[in-house]
């Protein structure tokens, strides 16, 4: 069986993440024990969802990218759908939890998600303006 995951780096990050559909990213490093334990789980789940992009970012090789996304602990899983970051959490996830997260992501009404994001943004702009005064 071919690899079900895509190696993501600074050069191909936008092409892999800034697209419609569901994209999962596993931030990992070769020396990380929990990352090595999560890898086979991630690969197995990836094989069951051919319509979902499963990316892997080696934080050792892509330190700039990891820094840009504030990765402080690995493994960290991020889930994007239609270019919106929906989930970001460090730690090894069991297979059933990963499957549940994918199911929840597939069921989301993205118009509703975008509406909620838009509602929050004016509040954040007001808070930032107040903080700078």
LUMMARKE-167944 format. One record per atom (N, C-alpha, C, O): residue number from 1; residue in three letters; atom name; x, y, z. Coordinates in pm, whole numbers. Layout:
! residues N
[NUM, ALA, CA, [X, Y, Z]];
...
This chain:
! residues 133
[1, UNK, N, [84, -119, 0]];
[1, UNK, CA, [0, 0, 0]];
[1, UNK, C, [88, 125, 0]];
[1, UNK, O, [188, 132, 72]];
[2, UNK, N, [51, 222, -80]];
[2, UNK, CA, [125, 348, -85]];
[2, UNK, C, [105, 425, 44]];
[2, UNK, O, [8, 404, 117]];
[3, UNK, N, [200, 513, 72]];
[3, UNK, CA, [188, 597, 190]];
[3, UNK, C, [61, 680, 181]];
[3, UNK, O, [33, 741, 78]];
[4, UNK, N, [-16, 680, 288]];
[4, UNK, CA, [-143, 754, 290]];
[4, UNK, C, [-122, 898, 336]];
[4, UNK, O, [-215, 978, 333]];
[5, UNK, N, [0, 931, 379]];
[5, UNK, CA, [27, 1065, 430]];
[5, UNK, C, [119, 1141, 335]];
[5, UNK, O, [190, 1083, 253]];
[6, UNK, N, [117, 1273, 349]];
[6, UNK, CA, [197, 1363, 268]];
[6, UNK, C, [297, 1435, 359]];
[6, UNK, O, [259, 1489, 463]];
[7, UNK, N, [424, 1435, 319]];
[7, UNK, CA, [524, 1512, 394]];
[7, UNK, C, [504, 1659, 361]];
[7, UNK, O, [508, 1698, 244]];
[8, UNK, N, [482, 1740, 462]];
[8, UNK, CA, [460, 1883, 441]];
[8, UNK, C, [582, 1960, 487]];
[8, UNK, O, [638, 1934, 594]];
[9, UNK, N, [622, 2057, 403]];
[9, UNK, CA, [736, 2143, 438]];
[9, UNK, C, [698, 2287, 405]];
[9, UNK, O, [587, 2314, 358]];
[10, UNK, N, [789, 2379, 428]];
[10, UNK, CA, [761, 2521, 405]];
[10, UNK, C, [726, 2547, 258]];
[10, UNK, O, [647, 2636, 228]];
[11, UNK, N, [787, 2470, 166]];
[11, UNK, CA, [764, 2493, 23]];
[11, UNK, C, [625, 2448, -21]];
[11, UNK, O, [565, 2513, -107]];
[12, UNK, N, [572, 2338, 35]];
[12, UNK, CA, [444, 2286, -13]];
[12, UNK, C, [329, 2307, 85]];
[12, UNK, O, [219, 2258, 61]];
[13, UNK, N, [354, 2378, 196]];
[13, UNK, CA, [254, 2394, 300]];
[13, UNK, C, [124, 2455, 244]];
[13, UNK, O, [16, 2399, 264]];
[14, UNK, N, [136, 2569, 175]];
[14, UNK, CA, [16, 2637, 124]];
[14, UNK, C, [-62, 2549, 28]];
[14, UNK, O, [-185, 2543, 36]];
[15, UNK, N, [7, 2480, -61]];
[15, UNK, CA, [-63, 2393, -158]];
[15, UNK, C, [-140, 2282, -89]];
[15, UNK, O, [-246, 2241, -137]];
[16, UNK, N, [-89, 2234, 24]];
[16, UNK, CA, [-154, 2124, 94]];
[16, UNK, C, [-263, 2170, 191]];
[16, UNK, O, [-358, 2097, 216]];
[17, UNK, N, [-248, 2291, 245]];
[17, UNK, CA, [-341, 2334, 350]];
[17, UNK, C, [-443, 2435, 301]];
[17, UNK, O, [-559, 2432, 343]];
[18, UNK, N, [-403, 2523, 212]];
[18, UNK, CA, [-494, 2628, 167]];
[18, UNK, C, [-578, 2579, 49]];
[18, UNK, O, [-566, 2628, -63]];
[19, UNK, N, [-662, 2482, 79]];
[19, UNK, CA, [-752, 2426, -22]];
[19, UNK, C, [-879, 2381, 49]];
[19, UNK, O, [-882, 2368, 172]];
[20, UNK, N, [-983, 2357, -29]];
[20, UNK, CA, [-1107, 2310, 29]];
[20, UNK, C, [-1092, 2164, 71]];
[20, UNK, O, [-1007, 2091, 19]];
[21, UNK, N, [-1176, 2123, 163]];
[21, UNK, CA, [-1171, 1987, 213]];
[21, UNK, C, [-1107, 1982, 350]];
[21, UNK, O, [-1076, 2085, 410]];
[22, UNK, N, [-1088, 1861, 399]];
[22, UNK, CA, [-1034, 1838, 533]];
[22, UNK, C, [-885, 1805, 522]];
[22, UNK, O, [-844, 1721, 442]];
[23, UNK, N, [-806, 1874, 604]];
[23, UNK, CA, [-662, 1851, 608]];
[23, UNK, C, [-621, 1833, 754]];
[23, UNK, O, [-645, 1921, 837]];
[24, UNK, N, [-558, 1721, 785]];
[24, UNK, CA, [-502, 1698, 917]];
[24, UNK, C, [-352, 1713, 907]];
[24, UNK, O, [-291, 1674, 807]];
[25, UNK, N, [-292, 1770, 1010]];
[25, UNK, CA, [-146, 1782, 1014]];
[25, UNK, C, [-95, 1726, 1146]];
[25, UNK, O, [-139, 1766, 1254]];
[26, UNK, N, [-3, 1633, 1134]];
[26, UNK, CA, [67, 1575, 1249]];
[26, UNK, C, [204, 1642, 1256]];
[26, UNK, O, [290, 1619, 1171]];
[27, UNK, N, [224, 1725, 1360]];
[27, UNK, CA, [354, 1788, 1385]];
[27, UNK, C, [431, 1690, 1472]];
[27, UNK, O, [385, 1655, 1581]];
[28, UNK, N, [549, 1646, 1426]];
[28, UNK, CA, [623, 1539, 1493]];
[28, UNK, C, [773, 1560, 1478]];
[28, UNK, O, [817, 1652, 1409]];
[29, UNK, N, [850, 1474, 1544]];
[29, UNK, CA, [996, 1470, 1526]];
[29, UNK, C, [1042, 1325, 1543]];
[29, UNK, O, [982, 1249, 1618]];
[30, UNK, N, [1149, 1288, 1472]];
[30, UNK, CA, [1198, 1150, 1477]];
[30, UNK, C, [1241, 1103, 1617]];
[30, UNK, O, [1230, 985, 1648]];
[31, UNK, N, [1288, 1194, 1702]];
[31, UNK, CA, [1338, 1158, 1835]];
[31, UNK, C, [1226, 1146, 1939]];
[31, UNK, O, [1251, 1104, 2052]];
[32, UNK, N, [1104, 1183, 1904]];
[32, UNK, CA, [992, 1192, 1997]];
[32, UNK, C, [921, 1057, 2012]];
[32, UNK, O, [860, 1009, 1917]];
[33, UNK, N, [930, 997, 2130]];
[33, UNK, CA, [866, 868, 2156]];
[33, UNK, C, [715, 868, 2131]];
[33, UNK, O, [666, 781, 2058]];
[34, UNK, N, [640, 963, 2189]];
[34, UNK, CA, [496, 966, 2163]];
[34, UNK, C, [464, 986, 2014]];
[34, UNK, O, [363, 936, 1965]];
[35, UNK, N, [549, 1060, 1944]];
[35, UNK, CA, [530, 1079, 1799]];
[35, UNK, C, [544, 946, 1726]];
[35, UNK, O, [464, 915, 1637]];
[36, UNK, N, [644, 869, 1763]];
[36, UNK, CA, [665, 738, 1699]];
[36, UNK, C, [550, 643, 1730]];
[36, UNK, O, [515, 559, 1648]];
[37, UNK, N, [490, 657, 1850]];
[37, UNK, CA, [374, 574, 1885]];
[37, UNK, C, [249, 617, 1807]];
[37, UNK, O, [168, 534, 1769]];
[38, UNK, N, [235, 748, 1785]];
[38, UNK, CA, [118, 801, 1714]];
[38, UNK, C, [126, 777, 1563]];
[38, UNK, O, [23, 764, 1497]];
[39, UNK, N, [247, 772, 1508]];
[39, UNK, CA, [265, 757, 1364]];
[39, UNK, C, [185, 644, 1301]];
[39, UNK, O, [113, 667, 1204]];
[40, UNK, N, [195, 520, 1353]];
[40, UNK, CA, [120, 410, 1293]];
[40, UNK, C, [-32, 428, 1304]];
[40, UNK, O, [-106, 388, 1214]];
[41, UNK, N, [-79, 488, 1413]];
[41, UNK, CA, [-222, 517, 1429]];
[41, UNK, C, [-266, 613, 1320]];
[41, UNK, O, [-367, 592, 1253]];
[42, UNK, N, [-188, 720, 1303]];
[42, UNK, CA, [-217, 823, 1203]];
[42, UNK, C, [-220, 763, 1062]];
[42, UNK, O, [-311, 792, 984]];
[43, UNK, N, [-121, 680, 1031]];
[43, UNK, CA, [-113, 614, 899]];
[43, UNK, C, [-233, 523, 877]];
[43, UNK, O, [-292, 521, 768]];
[44, UNK, N, [-271, 447, 979]];
[44, UNK, CA, [-383, 354, 968]];
[44, UNK, C, [-513, 430, 939]];
[44, UNK, O, [-589, 393, 850]];
[45, UNK, N, [-537, 536, 1015]];
[45, UNK, CA, [-658, 617, 996]];
[45, UNK, C, [-654, 684, 858]];
[45, UNK, O, [-757, 693, 791]];
[46, UNK, N, [-538, 733, 817]];
[46, UNK, CA, [-524, 796, 686]];
[46, UNK, C, [-565, 700, 575]];
[46, UNK, O, [-628, 741, 477]];
[47, UNK, N, [-529, 574, 589]];
[47, UNK, CA, [-563, 474, 489]];
[47, UNK, C, [-713, 450, 475]];
[47, UNK, O, [-758, 401, 372]];
[48, UNK, N, [-789, 485, 577]];
[48, UNK, CA, [-935, 466, 576]];
[48, UNK, C, [-1011, 586, 520]];
[48, UNK, O, [-1131, 578, 498]];
[49, UNK, N, [-940, 696, 497]];
[49, UNK, CA, [-1007, 820, 454]];
[49, UNK, C, [-936, 881, 332]];
[49, UNK, O, [-866, 981, 344]];
[50, UNK, N, [-953, 819, 215]];
[50, UNK, CA, [-881, 867, 97]];
[50, UNK, C, [-919, 1009, 55]];
[50, UNK, O, [-842, 1073, -15]];
[51, UNK, N, [-1035, 1059, 95]];
[51, UNK, CA, [-1078, 1194, 57]];
[51, UNK, C, [-1026, 1303, 149]];
[51, UNK, O, [-1053, 1421, 128]];
[52, UNK, N, [-952, 1263, 251]];
[52, UNK, CA, [-897, 1357, 350]];
[52, UNK, C, [-746, 1363, 331]];
[52, UNK, O, [-682, 1260, 309]];
[53, UNK, N, [-688, 1483, 340]];
[53, UNK, CA, [-543, 1497, 332]];
[53, UNK, C, [-483, 1479, 471]];
[53, UNK, O, [-523, 1548, 565]];
[54, UNK, N, [-390, 1388, 484]];
[54, UNK, CA, [-318, 1365, 609]];
[54, UNK, C, [-174, 1406, 588]];
[54, UNK, O, [-98, 1336, 521]];
[55, UNK, N, [-135, 1519, 645]];
[55, UNK, CA, [0, 1569, 630]];
[55, UNK, C, [82, 1547, 755]];
[55, UNK, O, [29, 1534, 865]];
[56, UNK, N, [213, 1543, 736]];
[56, UNK, CA, [307, 1529, 847]];
[56, UNK, C, [415, 1636, 832]];
[56, UNK, O, [472, 1653, 724]];
[57, UNK, N, [442, 1708, 942]];
[57, UNK, CA, [548, 1808, 942]];
[57, UNK, C, [653, 1765, 1042]];
[57, UNK, O, [626, 1757, 1162]];
[58, UNK, N, [773, 1738, 993]];
[58, UNK, CA, [886, 1704, 1079]];
[58, UNK, C, [938, 1836, 1138]];
[58, UNK, O, [998, 1917, 1068]];
[59, UNK, N, [914, 1856, 1267]];
[59, UNK, CA, [949, 1984, 1331]];
[59, UNK, C, [1099, 2006, 1340]];
[59, UNK, O, [1144, 2119, 1355]];
[60, UNK, N, [1177, 1899, 1330]];
[60, UNK, CA, [1324, 1915, 1328]];
[60, UNK, C, [1368, 1978, 1198]];
[60, UNK, O, [1452, 2069, 1196]];
[61, UNK, N, [1311, 1930, 1087]];
[61, UNK, CA, [1349, 1980, 955]];
[61, UNK, C, [1278, 2112, 922]];
[61, UNK, O, [1328, 2190, 841]];
[62, UNK, N, [1164, 2136, 984]];
[62, UNK, CA, [1082, 2254, 952]];
[62, UNK, C, [1063, 2341, 1076]];
[62, UNK, O, [950, 2371, 1114]];
[63, UNK, N, [1174, 2381, 1137]];
[63, UNK, CA, [1167, 2459, 1261]];
[63, UNK, C, [1097, 2593, 1241]];
[63, UNK, O, [1026, 2639, 1330]];
[64, UNK, N, [1116, 2656, 1127]];
[64, UNK, CA, [1052, 2784, 1099]];
[64, UNK, C, [901, 2771, 1092]];
[64, UNK, O, [828, 2853, 1147]];
[65, UNK, N, [855, 2667, 1024]];
[65, UNK, CA, [712, 2641, 1011]];
[65, UNK, C, [652, 2609, 1148]];
[65, UNK, O, [545, 2659, 1182]];
[66, UNK, N, [721, 2526, 1225]];
[66, UNK, CA, [674, 2491, 1359]];
[66, UNK, C, [665, 2615, 1447]];
[66, UNK, O, [570, 2630, 1524]];
[67, UNK, N, [762, 2703, 1435]];
[67, UNK, CA, [763, 2827, 1513]];
[67, UNK, C, [648, 2917, 1471]];
[67, UNK, O, [580, 2977, 1555]];
[68, UNK, N, [626, 2927, 1341]];
[68, UNK, CA, [518, 3010, 1287]];
[68, UNK, C, [382, 2967, 1342]];
[68, UNK, O, [294, 3050, 1364]];
[69, UNK, N, [364, 2837, 1362]];
[69, UNK, CA, [237, 2785, 1412]];
[69, UNK, C, [236, 2764, 1563]];
[69, UNK, O, [141, 2709, 1618]];
[70, UNK, N, [341, 2808, 1630]];
[70, UNK, CA, [345, 2802, 1776]];
[70, UNK, C, [348, 2661, 1832]];
[70, UNK, O, [292, 2636, 1939]];
[71, UNK, N, [412, 2571, 1762]];
[71, UNK, CA, [420, 2433, 1809]];
[71, UNK, C, [520, 2427, 1925]];
[71, UNK, O, [639, 2453, 1906]];
[72, UNK, N, [470, 2394, 2043]];
[72, UNK, CA, [554, 2389, 2163]];
[72, UNK, C, [570, 2248, 2218]];
[72, UNK, O, [661, 2219, 2295]];
[73, UNK, N, [479, 2160, 2177]];
[73, UNK, CA, [478, 2024, 2227]];
[73, UNK, C, [440, 1932, 2111]];
[73, UNK, O, [353, 1965, 2030]];
[74, UNK, N, [505, 1818, 2103]];
[74, UNK, CA, [475, 1724, 1995]];
[74, UNK, C, [449, 1586, 2054]];
[74, UNK, O, [502, 1553, 2160]];
[75, UNK, N, [369, 1505, 1986]];
[75, UNK, CA, [297, 1538, 1864]];
[75, UNK, C, [186, 1640, 1890]];
[75, UNK, O, [126, 1642, 1997]];
[76, UNK, N, [161, 1723, 1791]];
[76, UNK, CA, [46, 1813, 1791]];
[76, UNK, C, [-34, 1783, 1665]];
[76, UNK, O, [22, 1769, 1557]];
[77, UNK, N, [-166, 1772, 1682]];
[77, UNK, CA, [-254, 1749, 1567]];
[77, UNK, C, [-332, 1876, 1539]];
[77, UNK, O, [-388, 1937, 1630]];
[78, UNK, N, [-335, 1916, 1412]];
[78, UNK, CA, [-419, 2027, 1367]];
[78, UNK, C, [-515, 1974, 1262]];
[78, UNK, O, [-479, 1888, 1181]];
[79, UNK, N, [-638, 2027, 1266]];
[79, UNK, CA, [-737, 1991, 1165]];
[79, UNK, C, [-790, 2119, 1103]];
[79, UNK, O, [-840, 2208, 1172]];
[80, UNK, N, [-780, 2125, 970]];
[80, UNK, CA, [-834, 2236, 892]];
[80, UNK, C, [-949, 2181, 808]];
[80, UNK, O, [-946, 2066, 765]];
[81, UNK, N, [-1049, 2265, 786]];
[81, UNK, CA, [-1151, 2232, 686]];
[81, UNK, C, [-1180, 2359, 608]];
[81, UNK, O, [-1209, 2463, 666]];
[82, UNK, N, [-1171, 2349, 478]];
[82, UNK, CA, [-1195, 2463, 391]];
[82, UNK, C, [-1114, 2585, 436]];
[82, UNK, O, [-1165, 2697, 441]];
[83, UNK, N, [-987, 2561, 468]];
[83, UNK, CA, [-889, 2664, 504]];
[83, UNK, C, [-913, 2727, 641]];
[83, UNK, O, [-854, 2830, 673]];
[84, UNK, N, [-999, 2666, 723]];
[84, UNK, CA, [-1025, 2717, 857]];
[84, UNK, C, [-966, 2619, 958]];
[84, UNK, O, [-996, 2499, 955]];
[85, UNK, N, [-881, 2670, 1048]];
[85, UNK, CA, [-826, 2585, 1154]];
[85, UNK, C, [-935, 2559, 1256]];
[85, UNK, O, [-985, 2653, 1319]];
[86, UNK, N, [-972, 2433, 1273]];
[86, UNK, CA, [-1081, 2395, 1363]];
[86, UNK, C, [-1032, 2332, 1492]];
[86, UNK, O, [-1101, 2338, 1594]];
[87, UNK, N, [-913, 2271, 1490]];
[87, UNK, CA, [-866, 2193, 1604]];
[87, UNK, C, [-715, 2197, 1607]];
[87, UNK, O, [-650, 2183, 1504]];
[88, UNK, N, [-661, 2217, 1725]];
[88, UNK, CA, [-515, 2209, 1745]];
[88, UNK, C, [-492, 2163, 1887]];
[88, UNK, O, [-530, 2231, 1983]];
[89, UNK, N, [-429, 2047, 1902]];
[89, UNK, CA, [-407, 1993, 2036]];
[89, UNK, C, [-283, 1905, 2038]];
[89, UNK, O, [-265, 1818, 1953]];
[90, UNK, N, [-196, 1928, 2137]];
[90, UNK, CA, [-81, 1839, 2152]];
[90, UNK, C, [-121, 1710, 2222]];
[90, UNK, O, [-221, 1704, 2295]];
[91, UNK, N, [-42, 1607, 2198]];
[91, UNK, CA, [-63, 1479, 2267]];
[91, UNK, C, [-99, 1368, 2171]];
[91, UNK, O, [-152, 1391, 2063]];
[92, UNK, N, [-69, 1248, 2215]];
[92, UNK, CA, [-97, 1127, 2137]];
[92, UNK, C, [-246, 1097, 2150]];
[92, UNK, O, [-299, 1088, 2261]];
[93, UNK, N, [-314, 1080, 2038]];
[93, UNK, CA, [-457, 1048, 2039]];
[93, UNK, C, [-478, 902, 2003]];
[93, UNK, O, [-414, 851, 1912]];
[94, UNK, N, [-567, 834, 2076]];
[94, UNK, CA, [-603, 697, 2037]];
[94, UNK, C, [-677, 697, 1903]];
[94, UNK, O, [-735, 798, 1863]];
[95, UNK, N, [-675, 584, 1836]];
[95, UNK, CA, [-737, 573, 1703]];
[95, UNK, C, [-884, 612, 1705]];
[95, UNK, O, [-931, 683, 1616]];
[96, UNK, N, [-960, 566, 1806]];
[96, UNK, CA, [-1104, 595, 1809]];
[96, UNK, C, [-1130, 745, 1826]];
[96, UNK, O, [-1228, 796, 1772]];
[97, UNK, N, [-1045, 816, 1899]];
[97, UNK, CA, [-1061, 960, 1917]];
[97, UNK, C, [-1030, 1033, 1786]];
[97, UNK, O, [-1101, 1126, 1748]];
[98, UNK, N, [-926, 990, 1717]];
[98, UNK, CA, [-891, 1049, 1587]];
[98, UNK, C, [-1006, 1028, 1487]];
[98, UNK, O, [-1043, 1121, 1415]];
[99, UNK, N, [-1061, 908, 1484]];
[99, UNK, CA, [-1175, 879, 1395]];
[99, UNK, C, [-1294, 968, 1430]];
[99, UNK, O, [-1361, 1019, 1340]];
[100, UNK, N, [-1320, 987, 1560]];
[100, UNK, CA, [-1432, 1070, 1604]];
[100, UNK, C, [-1412, 1216, 1563]];
[100, UNK, O, [-1506, 1283, 1521]];
[101, UNK, N, [-1289, 1265, 1574]];
[101, UNK, CA, [-1259, 1403, 1533]];
[101, UNK, C, [-1286, 1423, 1383]];
[101, UNK, O, [-1339, 1526, 1342]];
[102, UNK, N, [-1249, 1324, 1303]];
[102, UNK, CA, [-1273, 1333, 1159]];
[102, UNK, C, [-1423, 1335, 1131]];
[102, UNK, O, [-1471, 1414, 1050]];
[103, UNK, N, [-1498, 1248, 1198]];
[103, UNK, CA, [-1644, 1243, 1182]];
[103, UNK, C, [-1707, 1377, 1221]];
[103, UNK, O, [-1793, 1428, 1149]];
[104, UNK, N, [-1664, 1432, 1334]];
[104, UNK, CA, [-1717, 1561, 1378]];
[104, UNK, C, [-1685, 1671, 1276]];
[104, UNK, O, [-1770, 1756, 1246]];
[105, UNK, N, [-1564, 1669, 1223]];
[105, UNK, CA, [-1523, 1769, 1125]];
[105, UNK, C, [-1606, 1757, 997]];
[105, UNK, O, [-1644, 1859, 939]];
[106, UNK, N, [-1634, 1635, 954]];
[106, UNK, CA, [-1713, 1613, 833]];
[106, UNK, C, [-1857, 1663, 851]];
[106, UNK, O, [-1918, 1709, 754]];
[107, UNK, N, [-1910, 1656, 972]];
[107, UNK, CA, [-2049, 1695, 998]];
[107, UNK, C, [-2068, 1846, 1015]];
[107, UNK, O, [-2181, 1894, 1012]];
[108, UNK, N, [-1961, 1919, 1034]];
[108, UNK, CA, [-1973, 2063, 1060]];
[108, UNK, C, [-2038, 2137, 944]];
[108, UNK, O, [-2015, 2107, 827]];
[109, UNK, N, [-2120, 2235, 979]];
[109, UNK, CA, [-2177, 2329, 883]];
[109, UNK, C, [-2077, 2444, 874]];
[109, UNK, O, [-2072, 2529, 963]];
[110, UNK, N, [-1997, 2447, 769]];
[110, UNK, CA, [-1890, 2546, 759]];
[110, UNK, C, [-1943, 2689, 745]];
[110, UNK, O, [-1875, 2783, 785]];
[111, UNK, N, [-2063, 2706, 691]];
[111, UNK, CA, [-2122, 2840, 686]];
[111, UNK, C, [-2147, 2890, 828]];
[111, UNK, O, [-2125, 3007, 858]];
[112, UNK, N, [-2193, 2801, 914]];
[112, UNK, CA, [-2217, 2837, 1055]];
[112, UNK, C, [-2084, 2867, 1125]];
[112, UNK, O, [-2075, 2962, 1203]];
[113, UNK, N, [-1983, 2787, 1098]];
[113, UNK, CA, [-1850, 2809, 1158]];
[113, UNK, C, [-1797, 2947, 1116]];
[113, UNK, O, [-1749, 3023, 1200]];
[114, UNK, N, [-1807, 2978, 988]];
[114, UNK, CA, [-1757, 3109, 940]];
[114, UNK, C, [-1837, 3225, 1000]];
[114, UNK, O, [-1781, 3330, 1031]];
[115, UNK, N, [-1969, 3205, 1018]];
[115, UNK, CA, [-2053, 3308, 1078]];
[115, UNK, C, [-2007, 3335, 1222]];
[115, UNK, O, [-1997, 3450, 1264]];
[116, UNK, N, [-1980, 3229, 1297]];
[116, UNK, CA, [-1934, 3245, 1436]];
[116, UNK, C, [-1798, 3313, 1441]];
[116, UNK, O, [-1773, 3395, 1530]];
[117, UNK, N, [-1710, 3279, 1349]];
[117, UNK, CA, [-1578, 3343, 1344]];
[117, UNK, C, [-1595, 3492, 1315]];
[117, UNK, O, [-1531, 3576, 1379]];
[118, UNK, N, [-1681, 3524, 1220]];
[118, UNK, CA, [-1704, 3665, 1184]];
[118, UNK, C, [-1762, 3743, 1303]];
[118, UNK, O, [-1728, 3859, 1322]];
[119, UNK, N, [-1848, 3678, 1382]];
[119, UNK, CA, [-1905, 3744, 1499]];
[119, UNK, C, [-1798, 3776, 1603]];
[119, UNK, O, [-1803, 3880, 1668]];
[120, UNK, N, [-1702, 3687, 1618]];
[120, UNK, CA, [-1596, 3706, 1718]];
[120, UNK, C, [-1494, 3812, 1678]];
[120, UNK, O, [-1441, 3883, 1763]];
[121, UNK, N, [-1467, 3823, 1548]];
[121, UNK, CA, [-1361, 3913, 1502]];
[121, UNK, C, [-1381, 4059, 1540]];
[121, UNK, O, [-1284, 4122, 1581]];
[122, UNK, N, [-1502, 4118, 1531]];
[122, UNK, CA, [-1516, 4257, 1575]];
[122, UNK, C, [-1483, 4274, 1723]];
[122, UNK, O, [-1426, 4376, 1763]];
[123, UNK, N, [-1519, 4176, 1805]];
[123, UNK, CA, [-1489, 4182, 1949]];
[123, UNK, C, [-1338, 4184, 1970]];
[123, UNK, O, [-1288, 4260, 2054]];
[124, UNK, N, [-1265, 4102, 1894]];
[124, UNK, CA, [-1119, 4099, 1909]];
[124, UNK, C, [-1057, 4229, 1865]];
[124, UNK, O, [-962, 4276, 1928]];
[125, UNK, N, [-1108, 4289, 1758]];
[125, UNK, CA, [-1055, 4416, 1710]];
[125, UNK, C, [-1079, 4526, 1815]];
[125, UNK, O, [-992, 4609, 1839]];
[126, UNK, N, [-1197, 4525, 1877]];
[126, UNK, CA, [-1228, 4622, 1982]];
[126, UNK, C, [-1136, 4603, 2102]];
[126, UNK, O, [-1086, 4700, 2159]];
[127, UNK, N, [-1113, 4477, 2140]];
[127, UNK, CA, [-1026, 4448, 2254]];
[127, UNK, C, [-883, 4492, 2225]];
[127, UNK, O, [-815, 4546, 2313]];
[128, UNK, N, [-835, 4470, 2103]];
[128, UNK, CA, [-699, 4510, 2066]];
[128, UNK, C, [-686, 4662, 2067]];
[128, UNK, O, [-585, 4717, 2111]];
[129, UNK, N, [-790, 4731, 2017]];
[129, UNK, CA, [-787, 4877, 2014]];
[129, UNK, C, [-785, 4932, 2157]];
[129, UNK, O, [-712, 5028, 2186]];
[130, UNK, N, [-864, 4873, 2246]];
[130, UNK, CA, [-868, 4917, 2384]];
[130, UNK, C, [-734, 4892, 2454]];
[130, UNK, O, [-690, 4972, 2535]];
[131, UNK, N, [-670, 4779, 2420]];
[131, UNK, CA, [-543, 4744, 2484]];
[131, UNK, C, [-432, 4839, 2438]];
[131, UNK, O, [-338, 4865, 2514]];
[132, UNK, N, [-441, 4890, 2317]];
[132, UNK, CA, [-334, 4977, 2267]];
[132, UNK, C, [-348, 5122, 2316]];
[132, UNK, O, [-254, 5200, 2302]];
[133, UNK, N, [-461, 5157, 2373]];
[133, UNK, CA, [-483, 5293, 2426]];
[133, UNK, C, [-431, 5308, 2566]];
[133, UNK, O, [-441, 5416, 2624]];
